[in-house]
């Protein structure tokens, strides 16, 4: 594109962008600003149909301004430092805990008039876990946040290359047979929350420590034990990943991946017929994680925000979202139970913790809905609070020490090439200067 046309296009875009921004600002009372994870909602069948539903329920118009974030901390910074006026956000449990502690959330108005309160369909299991996020006993967490999706952290493995019986303990991560075969999640809280359970397995068995306390209360001694374990498995780590691990597993490029349950199921579904993937939670236990809807402190349309959260809890919308994104809703009514109960699955699970009485033998996908015996070994992940910097230092130390011999050789070669290049340039420069000096003398 020629410069003249490009300049015209940029000016035109800026003009229309400014007008659009002003239009939204002028009608902010009828705009709902939603800030969510990418690919974490059914856009066509759920999000885009909210304005019509809202109009039916309230008689009011609303326009959705939908934006996405990639990590919790970026979302939090927008609100905490930038005072962004998002109306609805979807943070993870440890960020919800931090925002409650820092008074960054507004209560959700659940007076929906003639519209049913669908937030009451959230599983008591999830409500109880959310209450553990309370900064003190005066908070009722469900007044400030309503669960959205949940899951566990475990190991996704290639059953053609790894015997599942080898993975019954998190100690498998140090097995020398898995050298350079394990992808590790680049998320220090998630990794710490599972490894600390292994490091204190004897204390748990003896009853001197509990899983909930080990995950919730971070101490320097616990950080050191986890760090030592992770450094002890560094030769087994093929790479650190946040999102690409599931695709690597589907291609059969690695043996194991520490992974979130939703990503594990995606990989299992997407893998070709000759790649057999399975998911396991070792016997020491794991963490159970949640994402939830909240109304942040600087929200300007709290009414539409409250209705949006209620709308997301409708069973039909919960199912649409689950089928679209591959994660599991916290909604637990009979409609969801019927959806979860798949007679094609031979194995049954005790899901009474989630669906209540009568759900003790359900033919459910246990990647999505683990058996009660597994859930009893899982603890809620928490904010590190004043030990966040200590955790980051530990993580940087572990990752920094993870340079294997191949990487060191490659790094050495690169540094050698750079050194050779510098020397060659110096020699050429000196020769050129020497010739110039000789030419200058000859002229004299």
N, C-alpha and C positions, 0 to 999 in steps of 0.2 A: 504494500500500500504506500502510495506517495505521501510525503510529509504533509502536504497541504490538506489532503483528504483526511489523514490521520488526525491532524490538529482539529479539523472541523468535527470529526467523529467524537473526539475526547471532550470538546466543549459542549457538544450536543448531549453526550452522556451525562456530563456533570450537571448540566442544566436540568435535565429530566430527573436525575437522581436527587437534586436539591428539592425540586418540586414534590417528588414522591415523599421525601423525608418530611417536608413541611405538612403534606396532606395527612400523613400518619400522625404527626405530632398534634395537628389540629383536632384530630378525632381519636385521641389516645383513649378516651373513655370507652370506645367501641372496638379497641384493638387488644388482642390477647397475645402477649409475647411469650412464646414457649422456647425453652432452652433445654435440649435433650441430647443424648448420645446419638452419634450417626448410626443409621440403619437400625433404629431401636423402636420402631413403631410401624404399623401398617398405614402408609401414607394415604393410599387411595380409599380404603374401606373404613378407616377409623378417623384419622386426623382430618381429612378433607370434608368429612360429613358432620364434624362437630358443629359448625356454624348453623346448619339447618336444624340439628337437634336442639341447640341452645335457643334458637328462635321459637321452636315449638314449646319449650319449657318455660321461657321467660317473656316471650314476645319482643325480645330485643335482638338487634343485629350485632354481629361481632365478626371481625376480620382477624385471621391468624397470621402473626409474624413468627415464622418458625426458623430457629437457628440451631446449629449443632456444635458440640465441643468434642475434643478428642481425649482429654484427661480431666479428672476431677479438679485438679489444682488450677487449671486454666479457667474453668467455670467459676471457681471460688474467687479467684483474683478479680474477675470482671465485677463481681458483686461487692467483695470486701474493699477493694481499692478503687474500682471504677464507679461504684455506686450505680451500676446498671439497673434499669428498672424492669427486669424480667418479671413476668407474672407467675410463671410456673417453671420449676427446674427439676431435674431428676438426678440428684447426687447419690453416691454410694454411702453405705452405712457409716464409715469413719468420718466422712465429710459432714453428714447429717449431725453426727455427734459433735463435731467441732463447731458447726454453725449454731447448734443449740447452746453450746457453752458460751459462744460469743454474741448471743442475742441477735442473730442474723435471719431468723425465721419468724413469720407471722402465723398466728393461729388460722386454721382452716374453718370457714363458716359452713357447718353442715346442716344448716336450716335451709332445705331445698324446697320448701313450700309443699306443693302437691307431687313433686318429683320424689320417687323413692330414694332413700339413702343407701346407695350400693356399696359404700365404703364398709358397711356392716358385714359384707360378705368376705372380707379379708380373713384368712385363716387365723384362729386364735394363736396358733404356733408362731405366725409372723408377728402378730401384735406383741406377744411376749418377748420375742427377740428384739423388736424395735424398742421396747421399754428399757432394755439393757443399755441403750444409747443415752439414756437420761443423764445429764450432768450432775443432778442431785435428785433427792426424793420428792421435791416439789413439782417436778415436771411429769406431765402425762404426755408421752411422746406422740401418741396417736392424735393429739390435738394439733400437732404441728406437721405431721408427715403421714402419708398413706403409702404402704408398700406397692411396688410395681412388679418387679421380677426378682427371682432369687435362684440360688444354686449352690454348688459345692466346688471345691478345688480337689483335683485328683490327678491320676496319671493316665494319659492316653498312650496305648502301646500297640505295636504291630504284633499281633498274635502269631504270625508266621515266623517271627524272629525272636520273640521273647515268650517264655513260659510264664503265664500269669501267676503261678505259684511262687515265682521268684520275687513278686512285687507285693507280698502281703505285709511288708514292713517298709517304712520310709528309709530304713537302713539300706535298702536296695540301691539308693542313689549313689552309694559309695562302692558298689560292687565293681571290682576291676574288669569283669566281663563286659561292662557297659562303657568302656573307655571311648570317649569322643562320640557317644551314641545318644546323649540326652540333651534335649532342648530345655532350657530353664526360663521360666517366666521372669521378665525384667520388671518385677513389681515386689519391692522388698517387704511390704506388709503381708502380702499373700504368702510369700515363701517363708518368712519368719513364722507366720501363724501355724503352718503345718510342721515345719522342722522343729520348733520348740516342743511340740508334743512328743516327737521322737526322742529328743534330748532328755526329756524328763519322764520317759515312759516308766522307769522303775519307781519314781516318786508317785506317779499316778496310780500304779498298781498297789503301792503301799498305803495309799490314801493320804499322803502328806501334801500332795498338790492336786489341784483340780484343773481340768482343761480350760474352764471358763476363766480362772484366775491367771493361768499361764499365758493365755492369749490377750487378756484385758490389761494385765499389769506388767508393763515392760520394765525391766531392771537391767543395769549394766552386766550383772552376772549372767542373766539369761541371754542377753545379746552376745556375750562372749562365747557361750556354749554353741549358739547357732552359728556364729562366725567360724568357729573351729570345725564344725561339721561341714559347712559349705566349702571351706578351703580344702578339707579332706576329700571332697568329691570333684575338685576343679578339673582334674584330667578327664573326667567323664562328660563334662559340659561341651557340647558341640556348638552352642551358641545361645545368646540371650535374645528373647523375643517377646513381643507384646501381642502381635496379631498374625505373623506369618507362619507360626509353628503348625497351626492346624492344616495349612495347605501343604507344608513339607511332609506332614504325616500321610496325607492322602496320596502323595506321590511315592511313598515308600522310601523317602530319602533319609529318614532317621528312625530310630527304634522307639524312642519314648519322648513324651512331652509333658511337663507339668502344666496343667491346663484347667480352665474353667469349664464346668459341665456343659454349658450351652455350646461352647466352641467344640467340645469333644463330640457332642451329638451331631453337629454340623459336619465334622470330619468323617464320622462313621457313615453318615448318609451320603456324602459326596465321594467317598473312596470308590475306586473301580472294583470290579469283582475279584481281581487277583490281589487286592490289598485288604487284609482283614484286621480292622481296628477294634479295640475294646477299651473300656474305661474302668478303673478300679480306684477305690479309696482304701489305703492301707489300714491295718488293724489299730494303729495308734490313734487314728481319727484324722480330722481335717477341720477346715473352717467352713462355715456356712455364711454366705454373703447375701446382701440385699441392696437393691436400688429402690428409691422411693420418691414420690412426688411431694414437692414442698412449695410454699409461697415465700419468696425471699423478702427481706426487709424493705426494699425499695420498690416493690410491686405497686402498680397504679390501677390495675383492674382485678381486684381481689375477688369480686363476685364471679366473673367469668372464670377465674382461676379455680375457684372452689367447685364450680359446676364441671369444669374440665376434668378435675381429679375424680369427681363422682362418675362422670361419663366413662373414664378409663377403667373403672371398676365393674362396669356392666359385664356380665358373663359372656355375652356374645362378642363384645369387643376384646375381652381378655383372650378368648379363643382365636380371634382373627390375628391379634398381635403375636400370640405364641406361634401360630402357624407361619407367620411372616418372618419373624426374627429368630426363632429356634430356642428361645429361653422360656422359663416357666413362670407363670403368673402366680401371685400370692392369693388370688381369688379361689375360694374353696367350697362353692355351693354344689348342689346335685348335678347341675349342668356340666360343670368342670369335671366332676368325678366320672360322669358318663363318658366324657371325652377322653379322660385318662385311662379308663378301663378298656384294654384292648385284648380281646379273647385270642388273638393270634399270638400273643406272648404267653408262653407256657409258664414261666416262673411267676409266682405271686409275691406280693409285698404287703407288709403291715403298714398301712398309711393312716392309721387312726390318729397319729400325731397331727396330721394335716386336715383330713376330712372328717374326723370324729368317729363315733361309734358306728359299727357296721362296715368299716373300711379296713378290716384286718386281713383280708385275703384278696387283694386287687391285682389283676393282670396288667401291671403298669410297667412302663419303661423306667428302669431304675437309675438310668443316667439322669432323667428328669425328676423322678420321685423315689429317692433312696428309701430302703426299708428302715423301720424304726430302730433296729439294732445299729444301723450305721449313723443315723441322725443323733442317737444318744452319745456318739463319740465325736460329735462336731461342736465347735464353739464359734461364737460370733466374733468376727474380726472387728478391732477397735482402732481408734486414733491413738497414735503414739504420744500425743500431747508434748510434754516437755522433753521427751526422749527422741523426738523426730530427728534432730541433728545427729544424735548418737547412732541411730539406725542408718541414716544416710552415710555416715562415716564407715560403718561396718560394711554396708553394701558396696561402697566405692573400693574399700580394701579388698573385698572378696572378688569383685569383677576385675580389679587392677592386677590381682595375683593370678588371673586366669589365662595368662599368655602361655600357651603350650609351646613345645619345641618348634613346631612348624611355623607358628606365628613369629617366634623369636628369630628363626632363620630368615623368614621373609623380611622382617623389620631390619635385620642386620644387612641384608642385601640392598634394601632401599637406602639405608644410611650410607653404605659403601658407595653406591652409585652417585649419591649426592656429593660425597667427599671427592670422588674421582672427577665429577663435573667441575667442582670448585677448583681442584688442582689444575685441570686442563685449561680452564679459563685464565688462571693466574699465569701459567706457562705461556699461553698465547699472548697475553697482555704484555708480559716481560719481553718476549721475542719482538713483538711489534714496537715496543718502546725502544729496544736495543737497535732495531733497524732505523728508527727515526733519529736516534742519537748519531749513528754512523753517517746517515745522510746529511745531518746538520754539520758534522765535522768535515765531510767531503766538500760541502759548499764553501766552508771557510778556506 
